């Protein structure tokens, strides 16, 4: 239930932020300036960045996770527009040995 409430709350907040900008294809996917998304994830869900990676030459992808297991994946383009592309609950950090047998 917590995951559902998180998803609905995040969607509502991002929808409000989305409609204040231009109606691009990304904006319809719950997008806003990266700083706004990061602030919402931190203040509302206590999520902090745990991982970051480049998405070819078009931007980057970040993973935000809270201590209680909620998580959000955010993709930011080169113009600084960020979109929440996935979110959920029950995130667990796995040791590398569990991910790569024989490592």
Secondary structure, 3 states (H helix, E strand, C coil): CHHHHHHHHHHHHHHHHHCCCCCCCCHHHCEEEHHHHHHHHHHHHCCEEEEEEECCCCEEEEEEECCCCCEEEEEEECCCEEEEEEEECCCCCCCHHHHCCCC
